[in-house]
Amino acid sequence: MDYGTVQGIITIVVMVTFVGIFAWAYSARRKDQFDEAANLVFSDEEVKNKDSGEHK
């Protein structure tokens, strides 16, 4: 196996990995979980202030 063949194999592996991650991220089955994760920032849970021990 020469260097060009190894480069070709690595390119194909990286391309297949990229397409797999892309398909996983944009699949309809994952949409609800990603929407929930995106809205965690806006949750109304109390956050404990570590400096003073007070609740905000």
ZIFEN-V975543 format. One line per field, one symbol per residue. ss: DSSP state (2 for helix, 1 for strand, 0 for the rest). Layout:
BEGIN
ss->???
END
This chain:
BEGIN
ss->00222222222222222222222220022222222222022200000100000010
END
